[in-house]
Amino acid sequence: MTSKTFLILVFIGLYSLSYSQSKTYREHEINSEFLKEKRLINVGLPKNYDVNKNYPFVYVLDGEYIFDYANAALGILADFEASIPNSIVIGISNTARFRDLGLPRNAKRPATHINFLNFIEKELFPLIEKNYGTQKFKILYGWSLGAQFSASIFSTRVDLFDGYIVSGFLQNKYLHENYFNTLPKNIKTHKYLYASIEGIDIISFYPNALEYFTKYKTLFADASEFSKLKVKFENEETLNHDQVFMTSFKKGMRFIFSDFFDNLDSPENLTLSNDELFDSYTNSITTNYNNSFSIPESVFVNKAYAIRSSDKSDDALLQTISILKKGLTIHDNSAELLHETSIYILLNKNFIEAQAHHKKALKNELNSNNKLKYIMEFNSVHKKVSAEDM
């Protein structure tokens, strides 16, 4: 690992530590029959986690290296970019990395990774479902050896996960011919595969890695028989092996959820009424993601803002309030939605109802900076609207 990369990881570690303070973090220990040892599992829960809601589950291999980064990155992608839904992240740390993640590089080596696969399917999955509910949509992220392990599951047990992010995916002749030379069979539900490889300083053990990555990509050239499979391959030409995991994780997550978030403002949606529009969003989540999340708060907030920005009429204001209230039927405790609703109701000069929403927003908001922001914005708008009536 280069000194530059090390400094980047230190910075990310410090950032994710402070960022994760506002998130719920849990640890679990499994006394594994398959691995003959105890294994520590890290779980990161999203902001405003609600036990009554569904979430996608993101499993991260090499958890001791990547969990903190992945937990912070998911928060940024969901809360700031609004490019993915809030998700639950599960970090699986190593005790013997090559034993668990490494595929046999020749015919003489035993396939010890099978025990690790059994551990995930038969011991870890039940623990997660017991504590966090039904896993309607699962994503597996693997880097380096973890990428080989993840790609082997995609080829042989594609049913175990719904999205696969394969980062720093290096192969040699034996691995390609024995593990990555065939496509998965019987894809019955929507699946996503994002695979990447670095472009510089490729590990010397894999001198023909780019060649085999291209061959693997070629397998999917005619994927007409896989109508429910969506794939994307990227050669990160300017990144090395240590750097690619950060970029690929974020790109892979955006890609997996692009069928929803990239189509929010598609031309087909422009002619729909608001009710029809939100019905189409729900149908997209049902079709592609097995109802694993609800329409995010940001969708309602952004839609309301777009309407109000383009039309200052009273009818548009009422339409904006209606959209935000629809959001509150799904996210009734969302401080952000409550605050935005209070502002627009205030603009409609319904002071009592606006005050009620404002108080509930402050009660539900855990971040003191956000609370201060809500108070200042509400008071500013209240003063402005009151002055107009004088």
C-alpha positions in Angstrom: 0.0 0.0 0.0 1.5 3.4 -1.0 2.0 6.1 1.6 -0.5 8.3 -0.3 -3.1 5.7 -0.2 -2.4 5.1 3.5 -2.9 8.8 4.3 -6.2 8.8 2.3 -7.4 5.8 4.3 -6.4 7.5 7.6 -8.4 10.5 6.6 -11.4 8.4 5.7 -11.1 6.5 8.9 -11.2 9.7 10.9 -14.1 11.1 8.9 -16.1 7.9 9.1 -15.5 7.7 12.9 -17.0 11.1 13.4 -19.7 10.5 10.8 -20.7 7.2 12.4 -21.3 8.8 15.8 -24.7 9.9 14.5 -25.6 6.4 13.3 -26.6 3.3 15.3 -23.8 0.8 15.4 -24.0 -2.8 16.6 -21.8 -5.8 17.0 -22.7 -9.5 16.9 -20.6 -12.6 17.6 -21.3 -15.9 15.9 -19.8 -19.1 17.2 -19.5 -20.7 13.8 -19.9 -24.5 13.2 -18.6 -24.2 9.7 -15.5 -22.1 10.5 -14.8 -23.7 13.9 -14.3 -20.3 15.5 -16.1 -17.1 16.8 -16.6 -14.4 14.2 -17.3 -10.7 14.8 -20.0 -9.0 12.7 -20.3 -5.2 12.5 -23.7 -3.7 11.6 -24.3 0.0 10.6 -27.8 1.2 10.7 -29.0 4.2 8.7 -30.0 7.6 10.0 -33.5 7.4 11.6 -33.5 3.6 11.4 -37.0 2.3 11.9 -37.6 -1.3 12.7 -40.9 -1.2 10.9 -39.4 -0.3 7.6 -37.6 -2.3 4.9 -34.0 -1.6 3.9 -31.5 -3.1 1.4 -28.7 -5.0 3.1 -25.1 -4.4 2.0 -22.6 -7.2 2.9 -19.0 -6.0 3.0 -16.1 -8.5 2.9 -12.8 -7.5 4.4 -14.8 -5.7 7.1 -11.8 -4.8 9.2 -10.5 -2.6 6.4 -13.6 -1.5 4.6 -16.6 -1.4 7.0 -16.0 2.1 8.4 -15.5 3.5 4.9 -18.6 1.7 3.5 -20.7 2.8 6.4 -19.8 6.5 5.9 -20.0 6.2 2.1 -23.5 4.8 2.3 -24.6 7.7 4.4 -23.2 10.2 2.0 -24.8 8.5 -1.0 -28.2 8.3 0.6 -28.3 11.6 2.6 -26.3 14.0 0.5 -26.3 12.7 -3.0 -29.7 11.1 -2.8 -28.5 8.4 -5.3 -29.3 5.3 -3.2 -31.8 4.4 -0.5 -30.9 4.2 3.2 -29.3 0.8 3.7 -28.0 -1.5 6.4 -24.4 -2.4 6.1 -22.9 -5.6 7.5 -19.1 -5.9 7.8 -17.5 -9.4 7.9 -14.0 -9.2 9.3 -11.3 -11.8 8.6 -9.4 -14.1 10.8 -7.8 -16.1 8.0 -8.3 -14.1 4.8 -6.8 -16.5 2.2 -8.6 -19.5 3.8 -12.0 -17.8 3.6 -11.9 -15.6 0.5 -9.2 -17.2 -1.6 -10.2 -19.5 -4.4 -7.8 -22.4 -5.3 -5.2 -21.1 -7.7 -4.4 -24.6 -8.9 -5.9 -28.1 -8.7 -3.8 -29.1 -5.7 -5.3 -26.5 -3.3 -8.5 -27.2 -1.3 -11.6 -25.1 -1.8 -11.8 -23.8 1.7 -13.9 -20.8 0.6 -16.9 -23.1 0.6 -17.0 -23.2 4.4 -17.0 -19.4 4.4 -19.9 -19.4 1.9 -21.8 -21.8 4.1 -21.1 -19.6 7.1 -22.7 -16.6 5.3 -25.7 -18.4 4.0 -26.5 -20.7 6.9 -25.3 -18.8 10.0 -24.9 -15.1 9.2 -28.1 -14.6 7.1 -30.3 -16.1 9.9 -28.7 -13.8 12.5 -29.3 -10.7 10.4 -32.9 -11.7 9.6 -33.6 -12.4 13.3 -32.3 -8.9 14.4 -33.1 -6.7 11.4 -36.0 -8.3 9.5 -36.5 -10.0 6.2 -33.8 -9.4 3.6 -35.7 -8.5 0.5 -32.6 -7.2 -1.4 -29.1 -8.1 -0.6 -25.8 -6.7 -2.0 -22.4 -8.2 -1.8 -19.3 -6.1 -2.0 -15.9 -7.7 -2.5 -12.4 -6.3 -3.3 -9.3 -8.1 -4.4 -9.6 -11.7 -3.0 -13.1 -10.7 -2.0 -13.8 -9.8 -5.6 -12.9 -13.3 -6.7 -15.0 -14.8 -3.9 -18.0 -12.6 -4.8 -17.7 -13.3 -8.5 -17.6 -17.1 -7.8 -20.9 -16.7 -5.9 -22.4 -14.8 -8.8 -21.4 -17.6 -11.1 -22.5 -20.5 -9.0 -25.1 -19.2 -6.4 -26.5 -16.1 -8.0 -29.6 -16.5 -5.9 -27.9 -15.6 -2.7 -27.6 -11.9 -3.5 -29.3 -9.4 -5.7 -26.5 -7.0 -6.4 -22.8 -7.8 -6.8 -20.0 -5.2 -6.6 -16.7 -6.9 -7.7 -13.8 -4.5 -7.2 -10.2 -5.0 -8.2 -11.2 -8.2 -10.0 -8.0 -10.0 -10.8 -7.8 -13.4 -12.5 -5.2 -15.8 -13.9 -5.7 -18.6 -16.4 -6.6 -21.2 -13.9 -9.1 -19.0 -12.0 -10.8 -17.9 -15.2 -11.1 -21.3 -16.7 -12.4 -23.0 -13.5 -14.5 -20.2 -11.9 -15.3 -17.3 -14.2 -15.8 -18.8 -17.7 -19.5 -19.5 -17.4 -22.6 -17.4 -16.8 -25.0 -18.0 -13.9 -28.2 -20.0 -14.6 -31.8 -19.6 -13.7 -31.9 -15.8 -13.0 -35.5 -15.4 -11.9 -35.4 -12.0 -10.2 -33.6 -8.7 -11.1 -29.9 -9.0 -10.6 -27.1 -6.4 -10.9 -23.3 -6.9 -11.4 -20.8 -4.1 -11.3 -17.2 -5.2 -11.9 -14.0 -3.2 -12.0 -10.3 -3.6 -12.4 -7.4 -1.2 -11.8 -5.4 0.2 -14.7 -2.0 0.7 -13.1 0.4 -1.3 -10.8 -1.5 -4.6 -11.3 -0.2 -7.2 -8.8 2.5 -9.2 -10.5 0.9 -12.5 -9.7 -1.8 -11.7 -12.3 0.2 -10.6 -15.3 -2.7 -11.1 -17.7 -5.4 -9.7 -15.5 -6.7 -7.2 -18.0 -6.9 -9.9 -20.7 -9.0 -12.2 -18.5 -11.2 -9.2 -17.3 -12.0 -8.5 -21.0 -12.8 -12.2 -21.6 -15.1 -12.2 -18.6 -16.8 -9.1 -19.9 -17.2 -10.8 -23.3 -19.3 -13.5 -21.7 -22.0 -10.9 -21.2 -21.9 -9.5 -24.7 -25.1 -11.2 -25.7 -27.1 -11.2 -22.5 -30.5 -11.3 -24.3 -31.4 -14.5 -22.5 -30.9 -12.6 -19.2 -33.6 -10.1 -19.3 -33.4 -9.5 -15.6 -29.7 -9.1 -15.4 -28.0 -5.7 -15.7 -24.2 -5.5 -15.8 -21.5 -2.8 -16.0 -17.7 -3.2 -16.4 -15.1 -0.5 -15.8 -11.3 -0.3 -16.2 -10.2 2.3 -13.8 -7.1 3.3 -15.8 -5.7 5.9 -13.4 -6.2 3.8 -10.1 -4.1 1.1 -8.5 -5.3 -1.9 -6.6 -5.4 -0.1 -3.2 -7.3 2.8 -4.6 -9.9 1.1 -6.7 -12.0 -0.3 -3.8 -13.2 3.2 -2.7 -14.2 4.4 -6.2 -15.8 1.1 -7.1 -17.9 0.8 -4.0 -19.6 4.2 -4.6 -20.0 3.6 -8.4 -21.3 0.1 -7.8 -23.9 1.3 -5.4 -25.1 4.1 -7.7 -25.3 1.6 -10.6 -27.3 -1.0 -8.7 -30.0 1.6 -7.7 -29.9 3.5 -11.0 -33.1 1.9 -12.3 -34.9 3.9 -9.7 -32.9 7.1 -9.0 -31.8 7.8 -12.6 -35.4 7.6 -13.8 -37.1 10.0 -11.3 -37.2 12.7 -13.9 -37.5 10.6 -17.1 -39.6 12.1 -20.0 -42.3 9.5 -19.4 -42.9 10.9 -15.9 -43.4 14.5 -17.0 -46.9 13.8 -18.3 -48.1 12.0 -15.1 -50.1 13.5 -12.3 -48.5 13.5 -8.9 -50.5 10.4 -7.8 -49.6 8.6 -11.0 -46.0 9.6 -10.6 -45.6 8.3 -7.1 -47.4 5.1 -8.1 -44.8 4.6 -10.9 -42.0 5.1 -8.3 -43.6 2.5 -6.1 -43.9 0.1 -9.1 -40.2 0.6 -9.9 -39.2 -0.3 -6.3 -41.4 -3.4 -6.4 -40.2 -4.6 -9.8 -36.5 -4.0 -9.5 -35.9 -4.1 -5.7 -38.5 -6.4 -4.2 -40.1 -3.6 -2.1 -36.8 -3.4 -0.1 -37.2 0.3 0.5 -39.9 3.1 0.3 -39.8 6.2 -1.8 -37.1 8.2 0.0 -37.8 11.5 1.8 -35.6 13.4 -0.6 -37.8 12.5 -3.6 -40.8 14.3 -1.9 -38.7 17.3 -0.9 -37.1 17.7 -4.3 -40.4 17.3 -6.1 -42.0 19.9 -3.9 -39.1 22.3 -4.4 -39.2 21.9 -8.2 -42.9 22.8 -8.3 -42.6 25.8 -6.0 -39.5 27.1 -7.8 -41.3 27.1 -11.2 -44.7 28.3 -10.0 -45.5 30.7 -7.2 -49.3 30.5 -7.5 -51.5 29.5 -4.6 -52.5 26.3 -6.5 -48.9 25.3 -6.8 -48.3 26.0 -3.1 -51.2 23.7 -2.2 -49.9 21.0 -4.6 -46.5 21.3 -2.9 -48.0 20.8 0.6 -50.0 17.8 -0.7 -46.8 16.2 -2.0 -45.0 16.7 1.3 -47.9 15.3 3.3 -48.0 12.3 1.0 -44.3 11.8 2.0 -45.3 12.0 5.7 -47.7 9.1 5.2 -44.6 7.0 4.5 -42.1 8.7 6.7 -44.2 10.1 9.5 -41.3 10.7 11.8 -38.9 12.3 9.2 -37.6 15.6 10.7 -36.7 16.8 7.3 -40.1 16.3 5.8 -41.8 17.7 8.9 -39.7 20.8 8.6 -40.2 21.3 4.9 -44.0 20.8 5.4 -44.0 23.4 8.2 -42.4 26.0 6.0 -44.8 25.5 3.1 -47.8 25.5 5.4 -46.5 28.7 7.0 -46.3 30.2 3.5 -50.0 29.2 3.2 -50.6 31.2 6.4 -51.9 28.3 8.4 -49.9 29.3 11.5 -51.3 26.7 14.0 -50.7 23.7 11.7 -47.3 25.0 10.7 -46.3 25.3 14.4 -47.4 21.8 15.1 -45.2 20.4 12.3 -42.3 22.6 13.4 -42.5 21.3 17.0 -42.6 17.7 15.8 -39.6 18.3 13.5 -37.5 19.6 16.4 -38.6 16.7 18.6 -37.5 14.1 16.0 -34.3 15.8 14.8 -31.3 14.4 16.7 -28.7 16.7 15.1 -28.3 20.0 17.1 -27.1 21.8 14.0 -30.1 20.8 12.0 -32.4 21.8 14.9 -30.8 25.3 14.9 -31.2 25.5 11.1 -34.9 24.5 11.4 -35.6 27.2 14.1 -33.9 29.9 12.1 -35.6 29.1 8.8 -39.0 28.8 10.5 -38.7 32.0 12.4 -37.5 33.9 9.3 -40.4 32.7 7.2 -42.9 33.3 10.1 -41.6 36.9 10.4 -41.9 37.5 6.6 -45.4 36.0 6.3 -46.6 37.9 9.4 -45.3 41.2 8.0 -47.3 40.7 4.8 -50.5 40.6 6.8 -49.8 43.8 8.6 
